[in-house]
Amino acid sequence: MNRVRLARWWFAGTLLASLLLMLVPLPAVLEPCKPYWPALVLLYWTLESGEGVTLGLAFLLGLGADLFDGVLLGEQALRLTALVFIALRFRSRLRFFPMWQQTLAVLALLLNDRILLLVVRAFAGESLPPATWWISPFVGAALWPFLFLLLDDLRARLRLS
């Protein structure tokens, strides 16, 4: 298998794995702590291969996540598209931040994602979520350095560009 084909399979496999991780059930106590895996993996690929990630891909991944998760169709598509738009806009700066600054930027992006989700659900007529609902972006930001280093290391071991 040539390198280009392997790189495409690796890219698609990580995105599919993020969708599957999103579906993993957790105990009720830990459910608010579950990070938004598709956003984290898509952020990684946006920073590392900016030309490979487009707004259309983010929208399609979001539609797939909507179908997998059974939520309002287009909810996650809107969220991931907005996230990738902001990440692509500031990609040249974010890539060269030290890891702690990059983690803070990821936290800001994940908090922005939560606010957008809150607005969408408010328009859908849902009530306000509990305070524990805001834990997830902080958990995602705490996992960001480890996820980034893991995906970067695996990509280097496979010698993918």
Legacy VTK file of the C-alpha trace (Angstrom):
# vtk DataFile Version 3.0
C-alpha trace
ASCII
DATASET POLYDATA
POINTS 161 float
0.000 0.000 0.000
1.466 3.330 -0.972
1.903 6.221 1.456
-0.885 8.398 0.049
-3.448 5.635 0.382
-2.226 4.786 3.886
-2.438 8.457 4.891
-6.047 8.638 3.655
-6.978 5.491 5.546
-5.320 6.827 8.701
-7.170 10.156 8.360
-10.545 8.477 7.783
-9.886 5.897 10.503
-9.185 8.498 13.168
-12.339 10.411 12.250
-14.412 7.221 12.381
-12.816 6.275 15.713
-13.784 9.689 17.098
-17.401 9.080 16.078
-17.332 5.692 17.779
-15.742 7.138 20.934
-18.585 9.651 21.015
-21.040 6.743 21.319
-19.289 4.983 24.206
-21.677 5.041 27.167
-20.382 6.195 30.521
-21.934 5.934 33.979
-24.393 8.744 34.714
-21.917 10.379 37.095
-19.196 10.583 34.414
-21.442 11.419 31.452
-20.962 15.225 31.801
-17.181 14.648 31.664
-17.218 12.960 28.244
-15.153 15.051 25.813
-16.419 15.915 22.364
-14.125 13.505 20.488
-15.017 14.501 16.900
-14.115 18.111 17.662
-10.770 17.168 19.223
-9.732 14.870 16.364
-10.926 17.343 13.744
-8.946 20.094 15.475
-5.839 17.933 15.356
-6.228 17.334 11.625
-7.051 20.990 10.999
-3.817 22.047 12.644
-1.647 19.327 11.128
-3.026 19.108 7.595
-4.926 22.301 6.949
-5.488 21.616 3.257
-6.969 18.183 4.021
-9.706 19.539 6.289
-12.402 21.703 4.746
-15.654 23.160 5.977
-17.495 20.629 3.816
-15.702 17.745 5.516
-16.545 19.194 8.939
-20.183 19.524 7.902
-20.328 15.931 6.613
-18.640 14.597 9.748
-21.136 16.585 11.813
-24.062 15.115 9.872
-22.643 11.653 10.491
-22.301 12.467 14.185
-25.899 13.712 14.216
-27.099 10.461 12.691
-24.978 8.326 15.047
-25.982 10.264 18.161
-29.636 10.749 17.255
-29.752 14.465 17.971
-31.316 17.297 15.995
-30.107 16.917 12.401
-27.547 19.611 11.659
-26.740 20.450 15.281
-23.281 18.900 15.354
-22.728 19.767 11.707
-23.125 23.451 12.567
-20.909 23.118 15.626
-18.074 21.320 13.829
-18.247 23.675 10.844
-17.950 26.718 13.119
-15.094 25.075 15.021
-13.141 24.246 11.865
-13.789 27.711 10.418
-12.237 29.378 13.476
-9.366 26.866 13.602
-8.580 27.337 9.905
-8.695 31.105 10.321
-6.061 31.014 13.072
-4.229 27.866 11.968
-0.936 29.576 11.161
-0.756 30.976 14.700
-2.128 27.978 16.589
0.328 25.521 15.054
3.318 27.272 16.542
1.941 27.986 19.997
3.600 26.170 22.883
1.465 23.269 24.073
0.056 25.134 27.077
-1.110 28.026 24.880
-2.504 25.610 22.327
-4.423 23.894 25.135
-5.912 27.226 26.208
-6.902 27.941 22.600
-8.554 24.506 22.369
-10.400 25.262 25.612
-11.665 28.532 24.126
-12.800 26.701 20.972
-14.575 24.006 23.002
-16.278 26.614 25.206
-17.378 28.432 22.044
-18.766 25.108 20.833
-20.758 24.696 24.064
-22.182 28.214 23.768
-23.237 27.502 20.180
-24.863 24.246 21.324
-26.673 26.148 24.073
-28.034 28.632 21.520
-29.182 25.867 19.155
-30.920 23.984 21.940
-32.525 27.189 23.239
-34.018 27.782 19.778
-35.232 24.171 19.834
-37.121 24.939 23.040
-35.065 22.890 25.486
-34.460 24.002 29.054
-31.101 25.153 30.367
-28.659 22.325 31.117
-27.254 21.736 34.613
-23.987 23.339 35.685
-22.113 20.037 35.246
-22.777 20.351 31.506
-19.854 22.820 31.319
-17.274 20.263 32.559
-16.801 18.602 29.155
-14.782 21.411 27.480
-12.343 21.431 30.393
-11.891 17.663 30.197
-11.369 17.933 26.422
-8.766 20.654 26.906
-7.003 18.574 29.576
-6.868 15.624 27.161
-5.691 17.742 24.225
-1.906 17.502 24.844
-2.096 13.725 25.219
-4.313 13.269 22.159
-2.140 15.586 20.089
1.066 13.801 21.063
-0.486 10.355 20.559
-1.791 11.118 17.067
1.419 12.924 16.141
3.560 10.003 17.339
1.466 7.426 15.490
1.553 9.524 12.347
5.350 9.806 12.618
5.722 6.052 13.161
3.690 5.393 10.046
5.784 8.073 8.291
2.767 9.904 6.975
2.877 13.502 5.849
LINES 1 162
161 0 1 2 3 4 5 6 7 8 9 10 11 12 13 14 15 16 17 18 19 20 21 22 23 24 25 26 27 28 29 30 31 32 33 34 35 36 37 38 39 40 41 42 43 44 45 46 47 48 49 50 51 52 53 54 55 56 57 58 59 60 61 62 63 64 65 66 67 68 69 70 71 72 73 74 75 76 77 78 79 80 81 82 83 84 85 86 87 88 89 90 91 92 93 94 95 96 97 98 99 100 101 102 103 104 105 106 107 108 109 110 111 112 113 114 115 116 117 118 119 120 121 122 123 124 125 126 127 128 129 130 131 132 133 134 135 136 137 138 139 140 141 142 143 144 145 146 147 148 149 150 151 152 153 154 155 156 157 158 159 160
